[in-house]
Amino acid sequence: MPNGNKRSPFLASEDWWSVYLGLFLVLLTYFAFKAGSSLDFLKAAMPVEWPTKSLGAHFAANIGAYIAMYLILLVLTTIAVAVMGGKVDNYIASFTVLFIASLVILIIGSQHTIKHYGLEYPFWSLVIGLIIGNFTTLPEWFQEGAKRTEFFIKTGIVLLGAGLPFTVIVSGGVWGFLEAICIVAIGFTVAFTIARRLGYDPRFAAVLGAGGSVCGVSAAIAVGSSVKAEEKHVGYVVSLVVLYALVLIFLLPVLGRLFGLNEYVTGAWIGGSELADAAGLAAAAMVSDNAVKAFTLVKLNRDVMIGVLSFIFATLAVTRWEVAASGERPSAMVIWERFPKFVLAFLVASFITTSWVVSLGKPAVDAHISANLTTIRTWLFVLAFLCIGLNTKIQDIRAMGRKPIIAFTTVVLVNVIVGFIVANLFFGGIIAAPLH
């Protein structure tokens, strides 16, 4: 059949548009800084911790930053949606509602007591999204924005790569990298094996492994996208990640004190065992600044594994799982078409910021580039997590039964045990004590 009207994947794919937007934002912050008019004002588009600071005064002084953030995200994503063939009017209206809801979520998550206990925006995004999505009927026009979960998260993951320059990881020595490798390799193997033995599709097993062993929500969504997992399965794993991340916030610091671990070992243990960056940071902060240092080193190395695992499992999905289902061996072009392009952009962004750290110095890159991109990434992640909640149905979770919970719980326990062992080996003086 003729396909003259078929849209080019370079224009119609959310994967490619996440690459364009993500790298555009990375380069925009750099060239703005080099031109002497940095985008530092965007950093103010995050609610302050209240009531220790005045929320009203913050908004009065920085309302322009929030408007700018809204316009930047609206304009860029609307261009993408328009080119991809979406309904622009519906998208603009739905994005505006999502943005306002995201602002409310960020305000709730920045409350002093709530933030202290790690109940930050991932938790509130999912909870509020689940409540709205399961107890109300969303209008059809709203779906134009609510269905853009992967677009938001993929663009955010590209920006995450910009926050992981390799010089930062290398400067911490090899020990954080080795701990991350142990955690990811063992945790993923356990998750995948158990899930397959329980009779689950390899795609769901891959998402379970990613959520439990790598970088929680971001990894689950990235790997899920790479293997074309069902959206409800990804939403299920994301819900489990948030739940267990909250438990570990309180459990790991308590166990660290109970076992008499020093602050570096406790921080490294949290870095190897926690499922989400925000939750892990909250847990490490309950211990000490040195624990935060060790946590960051290990967790950064785990985060880097997103790209590696997405590549591996995208290749497996195309060359093995789909071959087994269809009996047809794919061509190299099919493999490339299915490969998650945003993963490449994640790595490109990391290499770019690595070069900037070398040429400009880490303090300048952190203050004028990384901090701005982190703020934009946070907004994208709130939008994505909110959309996950809106599109996750409680009845679908119930229908999954207890088996996935058993599999995921096992992975969490394995991570905690392995994390304890390797943190003591690499940070407790048994093999080496790289941090001081």
C-alpha distance (Angstrom), angle and dihedral (degrees) to the residues before:
residue distance angle dihedral
M1 . . .
P2 3.80 . .
N3 3.74 115.0 .
G4 3.76 101.3 -172.1
N5 3.81 91.2 130.0
K6 3.78 93.8 50.5
R7 3.80 110.5 120.2
S8 3.79 118.6 -123.4
P9 3.84 112.3 -106.0
F10 3.79 86.9 -131.0
L11 3.81 87.3 67.3
A12 3.81 103.9 26.5
S13 3.80 101.1 45.4
E14 3.83 124.2 94.6
D15 3.80 85.8 -154.8
W16 3.79 92.3 62.7
W17 3.79 94.2 40.4
S18 3.82 90.4 54.1
V19 3.82 86.4 54.9
Y20 3.80 93.1 49.5
L21 3.80 95.5 45.6
G22 3.78 96.0 40.3
L23 3.80 95.7 50.5
F24 3.81 91.5 39.9
L25 3.81 90.1 57.2
V26 3.81 91.5 46.5
L27 3.81 91.7 51.9
L28 3.81 92.6 41.0
T29 3.81 92.6 58.6
Y30 3.80 90.8 47.2
F31 3.81 97.5 49.3
A32 3.81 91.7 42.7
F33 3.80 88.9 55.2
K34 3.81 93.0 45.9
A35 3.82 90.0 49.1
G36 3.80 90.4 55.4
S37 3.80 96.4 -111.8
S38 3.79 103.5 93.4
L39 3.79 123.4 -173.7
D40 3.80 91.3 -120.4
F41 3.80 91.0 129.7
L42 3.83 87.8 72.9
K43 3.80 89.9 69.3
A44 3.79 87.5 70.8
A45 3.81 90.8 63.5
M46 3.80 90.8 90.9
P47 3.82 122.7 88.0
V48 3.80 115.6 -110.5
E49 3.78 121.7 -120.6
W50 3.76 105.1 -86.9
P51 3.02 147.4 -123.2
T52 3.82 86.8 13.9
K53 3.80 84.5 64.0
S54 3.77 127.8 31.3
L55 3.79 110.0 -97.3
G56 3.81 91.9 -169.8
A57 3.79 93.1 52.8
H58 3.79 89.9 47.4
F59 3.80 93.3 54.9
A60 3.80 92.6 43.1
A61 3.80 90.4 55.0
N62 3.81 98.4 39.5
I63 3.80 107.4 32.6
G64 3.80 88.0 116.8
A65 3.80 91.1 60.3
Y66 3.82 91.2 54.4
I67 3.80 91.9 48.1
A68 3.81 89.6 49.0
M69 3.81 91.4 49.7
Y70 3.81 90.5 49.7
L71 3.80 92.9 48.9
I72 3.81 94.9 45.1
L73 3.79 93.4 50.8
L74 3.80 93.4 39.4
V75 3.80 95.7 49.8
L76 3.80 96.4 43.7
T77 3.80 96.4 44.5
T78 3.81 92.7 42.0
I79 3.80 90.3 55.2
A80 3.80 88.5 52.4
V81 3.81 93.8 46.7
A82 3.81 91.4 47.8
V83 3.80 93.3 51.6
M84 3.81 90.8 44.9
G85 3.80 88.7 56.6
G86 3.80 100.3 -104.9
K87 3.80 126.8 147.8
V88 3.79 101.9 -93.5
D89 3.83 98.8 -164.3
N90 3.79 91.7 50.7
Y91 3.78 91.4 45.4
I92 3.80 94.2 51.6
A93 3.81 91.2 50.1
S94 3.80 94.5 45.3
F95 3.81 93.9 44.1
T96 3.80 89.9 52.4
V97 3.81 90.7 53.9
L98 3.82 91.0 45.8
F99 3.80 91.1 49.5
I100 3.80 92.9 51.6
A101 3.82 90.5 47.1
S102 3.82 89.3 49.2
L103 3.80 90.3 52.7
V104 3.81 89.9 52.9
I105 3.81 89.3 49.7
L106 3.81 92.1 50.6
I107 3.80 90.2 49.3
I108 3.81 91.5 51.6
G109 3.80 91.8 46.4
S110 3.82 92.8 50.4
Q111 3.81 94.4 58.7
H112 3.82 106.4 121.6
T113 3.81 100.5 -122.2
I114 3.79 94.6 38.3
K115 3.80 91.4 49.3
H116 3.81 92.4 46.7
Y117 3.80 89.9 60.1
G118 3.79 93.4 47.5
L119 3.81 97.9 -108.4
E120 3.78 92.4 138.6
Y121 3.79 133.3 149.2
P122 3.86 100.0 -60.4
F123 3.80 90.0 60.1
W124 3.80 96.4 44.4
S125 3.81 93.0 42.3
L126 3.79 91.5 56.9
V127 3.81 96.2 40.0
I128 3.80 94.9 48.5
G129 3.80 91.3 42.3
L130 3.81 92.1 49.8
I131 3.82 92.2 49.2
I132 3.79 94.0 48.9
G133 3.79 94.9 40.6
N134 3.80 95.4 48.3
F135 3.79 102.0 37.9
T136 3.79 101.6 38.6
T137 3.78 135.6 47.7
L138 3.78 109.6 -118.2
P139 3.82 114.4 -138.6
E140 3.78 116.7 -114.5
W141 3.80 94.2 -116.3
F142 3.81 89.8 57.1
Q143 3.80 91.7 59.8
E144 3.81 90.8 71.5
G145 3.80 88.7 74.0
A146 3.80 100.2 26.0
K147 3.82 92.2 58.9
R148 3.82 92.6 57.6
T149 3.81 93.9 86.9
E150 3.80 95.8 124.6
F151 3.80 93.1 43.8
F152 3.81 91.3 56.2
I153 3.79 95.5 43.1
K154 3.80 95.5 44.2
T155 3.80 91.6 51.8
G156 3.80 88.8 47.2
I157 3.81 91.0 51.1
V158 3.80 90.3 54.2
L159 3.81 87.8 54.4
L160 3.81 88.8 46.8
G161 3.79 87.5 60.6
A162 3.81 89.0 56.0
G163 3.80 87.9 57.4
L164 3.81 92.2 55.7
P165 3.82 107.4 67.1
F166 3.79 109.8 177.9
T167 3.79 91.6 -130.1
V168 3.81 89.4 66.9
I169 3.79 91.5 52.8
V170 3.80 95.6 43.7
S171 3.81 92.2 47.3
G172 3.80 89.5 63.4
G173 3.78 92.9 59.6
V174 3.76 131.4 -119.1
W175 3.80 98.1 -66.8
G176 3.78 98.6 79.9
F177 3.78 88.9 48.2
L178 3.80 92.2 50.5
E179 3.80 92.2 49.5
A180 3.80 90.6 49.6
I181 3.81 91.1 49.9
C182 3.82 91.4 51.1
I183 3.80 93.3 48.1
V184 3.79 95.5 46.4
A185 3.81 95.9 42.6
I186 3.80 96.3 47.1
G187 3.80 96.6 36.6
F188 3.78 94.1 48.1
T189 3.79 93.0 46.2
V190 3.81 92.1 50.5
A191 3.81 93.0 46.4
F192 3.76 94.7 46.9
T193 3.81 93.7 45.5
I194 3.80 95.1 48.3
A195 3.80 93.9 44.6
R196 3.80 91.6 50.6
R197 3.81 92.0 47.2
L198 3.80 88.5 52.5
G199 3.78 87.5 57.3
Y200 3.80 100.8 -105.8
D201 3.78 126.1 148.8
P202 3.85 112.6 -96.0
R203 3.80 89.8 -118.6
F204 3.79 91.8 59.6
A205 3.81 89.4 43.9
A206 3.82 89.5 54.2
V207 3.81 92.0 50.8
L208 3.82 91.0 48.8
G209 3.79 90.5 51.1
A210 3.78 93.7 47.6
G211 3.80 93.8 48.4
G212 3.78 93.0 47.5
S213 3.79 102.0 41.3
V214 3.80 111.7 25.3
C215 3.78 125.0 34.2
G216 3.76 106.3 -30.5
V217 3.79 114.8 -131.2
S218 3.82 97.8 9.8
A219 3.80 93.4 50.1
A220 3.80 93.8 44.9
I221 3.80 91.2 52.9
A222 3.81 94.4 41.9
V223 3.80 94.6 49.7
G224 3.80 91.5 39.5
S225 3.78 89.5 55.5
S226 3.80 91.2 46.0
V227 3.81 94.0 55.4
K228 3.83 96.1 34.3
A229 3.81 93.4 -117.1
E230 3.79 119.5 -179.2
E231 3.80 112.8 -86.7
K232 3.80 92.4 -129.0
H233 3.81 90.2 55.9
V234 3.80 91.4 52.0
G235 3.81 90.3 48.2
Y236 3.80 90.2 50.4
V237 3.82 92.8 52.9
V238 3.81 91.4 45.4
S239 3.82 89.3 54.8
L240 3.81 90.7 51.3
V241 3.81 91.4 47.7
V242 3.80 92.5 54.4
L243 3.82 92.6 45.8
Y244 3.81 95.6 50.2
A245 3.80 92.9 40.3
L246 3.81 88.6 59.8
V247 3.81 91.9 50.1
L248 3.81 92.4 49.7
I249 3.82 92.2 51.0
F250 3.79 89.3 71.1
L251 3.80 100.3 27.2
L252 3.80 102.2 54.8
P253 3.85 99.1 51.3
V254 3.82 89.5 47.1
L255 3.81 92.2 49.9
G256 3.80 90.4 46.4
R257 3.81 90.7 57.5
L258 3.80 92.1 41.4
F259 3.82 91.8 54.3
G260 3.80 92.5 43.4
L261 3.81 94.4 -120.8
N262 3.79 119.7 168.7
E263 3.80 117.8 -114.0
Y264 3.81 95.4 -102.2
V265 3.79 93.4 52.2
T266 3.80 91.3 46.7
G267 3.80 91.3 49.8
A268 3.81 91.7 48.5
W269 3.82 90.0 47.6
I270 3.81 90.3 52.9
G271 3.81 90.2 46.6
G272 3.78 90.9 54.3
S273 3.79 97.6 41.6
E274 3.81 109.2 34.3
L275 3.79 117.2 95.2
A276 3.80 101.9 -148.4
D277 3.80 134.2 41.0
A278 3.81 96.5 -131.5
A279 3.80 93.2 46.4
G280 3.79 92.6 46.6
L281 3.78 92.3 49.3
A282 3.80 89.8 51.8
A283 3.81 91.1 50.5
A284 3.81 94.0 47.3
A285 3.82 91.3 46.5
M286 3.81 88.3 58.3
V287 3.82 87.4 62.6
S288 3.83 106.5 41.4
D289 3.80 145.6 -68.3
N290 3.81 89.6 -90.0
A291 3.80 89.4 54.9
V292 3.81 88.4 53.1
K293 3.81 88.8 52.9
A294 3.82 92.9 53.2
F295 3.81 92.1 42.1
T296 3.80 92.2 52.5
L297 3.79 93.1 50.1
V298 3.81 94.1 53.0
K299 3.80 97.1 38.2
L300 3.81 93.2 49.7
N301 3.78 89.3 56.1
R302 3.81 90.7 50.0
D303 3.80 90.4 49.7
V304 3.80 90.9 55.0
M305 3.82 88.6 60.9
I306 3.82 89.5 71.4
G307 3.78 91.3 83.8
V308 3.79 95.1 43.8
L309 3.81 95.3 49.7
S310 3.80 93.6 43.0
F311 3.80 88.8 55.6
I312 3.80 94.1 46.1
F313 3.79 95.8 48.0
A314 3.80 95.2 41.4
T315 3.80 87.2 56.4
L316 3.80 92.2 46.1
A317 3.80 92.2 49.0
V318 3.79 92.9 52.9
T319 3.81 100.5 37.8
R320 3.81 101.6 36.9
W321 3.80 117.7 12.0
E322 3.79 96.4 43.4
V323 3.79 91.9 40.5
A324 3.81 89.1 54.7
A325 3.80 90.2 50.7
S326 3.81 99.0 44.0
G327 3.79 103.8 23.1
E328 3.81 89.8 -133.6
R329 3.78 121.4 117.7
P330 3.82 111.5 -136.1
S331 3.78 124.2 -128.3
A332 3.79 123.5 -120.0
M333 3.81 88.3 -103.5
V334 3.81 91.4 57.8
I335 3.79 89.8 51.6
W336 3.81 90.0 51.8
E337 3.82 92.2 47.0
R338 3.79 90.9 53.3
F339 3.80 95.6 42.3
P340 3.84 111.1 109.6
K341 3.80 102.6 -110.8
F342 3.79 93.1 -166.8
V343 3.83 88.0 65.7
L344 3.79 89.3 61.3
A345 3.81 89.2 48.8
F346 3.83 88.5 50.4
L347 3.82 88.9 57.6
V348 3.81 93.3 41.8
A349 3.81 90.5 51.9
S350 3.80 89.9 50.9
F351 3.82 92.5 50.8
I352 3.80 91.4 46.8
T353 3.80 94.3 52.8
T354 3.81 89.3 43.9
S355 3.80 89.0 60.1
W356 3.80 90.5 47.5
V357 3.80 91.9 51.1
V358 3.81 88.2 54.0
S359 3.82 95.0 46.8
L360 3.82 102.3 34.1
G361 3.79 101.9 26.1
K362 3.78 128.4 -110.5
P363 3.85 96.8 -93.2
A364 3.81 92.5 56.7
V365 3.81 93.7 45.0
D366 3.81 91.9 46.7
A367 3.81 94.4 48.8
H368 3.79 102.5 39.5
I369 3.81 106.0 25.2
S370 3.81 113.8 18.1
A371 3.81 95.2 42.0
N372 3.81 91.9 52.9
L373 3.79 92.5 46.9
T374 3.80 90.5 47.5
T375 3.80 90.5 56.5
I376 3.81 92.1 49.4
R377 3.81 90.3 45.7
T378 3.80 91.1 51.6
W379 3.80 90.9 54.6
L380 3.80 91.1 48.6
F381 3.80 91.4 49.2
V382 3.82 92.3 49.4
L383 3.80 89.3 51.1
A384 3.81 90.4 48.1
F385 3.82 96.1 46.9
L386 3.80 90.5 46.6
C387 3.81 90.1 52.7
I388 3.81 90.2 48.3
G389 3.79 89.2 56.0
L390 3.80 92.4 45.8
N391 3.80 91.3 53.0
T392 3.82 98.7 40.7
K393 3.78 114.0 94.2
I394 3.80 119.4 -153.2
Q395 3.81 91.1 -142.6
D396 3.82 89.2 58.7
I397 3.80 89.9 53.2
R398 3.80 91.1 49.3
A399 3.78 90.1 49.3
M400 3.81 90.1 58.2
G401 3.80 90.3 67.7
R402 3.79 127.8 -158.5
K403 3.80 99.8 -56.4
P404 3.84 96.9 84.9
I405 3.81 89.3 47.3
I406 3.80 89.5 53.2
A407 3.81 91.0 49.3
F408 3.81 94.2 46.8
T409 3.81 93.3 44.5
T410 3.80 89.7 52.4
V411 3.80 90.7 52.5
V412 3.80 91.5 49.9
L413 3.81 91.3 50.6
V414 3.81 91.6 47.5
N415 3.82 90.6 49.7
V416 3.81 91.6 50.4
I417 3.82 92.7 49.3
V418 3.81 95.9 43.0
G419 3.81 90.2 42.4
F420 3.81 90.3 53.9
I421 3.81 92.2 50.6
V422 3.80 98.2 46.2
A423 3.82 93.6 40.9
N424 3.79 88.6 57.8
L425 3.80 91.9 44.3
F426 3.80 96.7 48.9
F427 3.80 102.6 28.0
G428 3.79 104.0 24.4
G429 3.78 101.1 66.0
I430 3.81 97.7 -102.1
I431 3.80 93.6 110.2
A432 3.79 100.3 -3.7
A433 3.79 143.0 -22.3
P434 3.82 102.9 -147.0
L435 3.81 98.6 171.3
H436 3.78 127.6 69.1
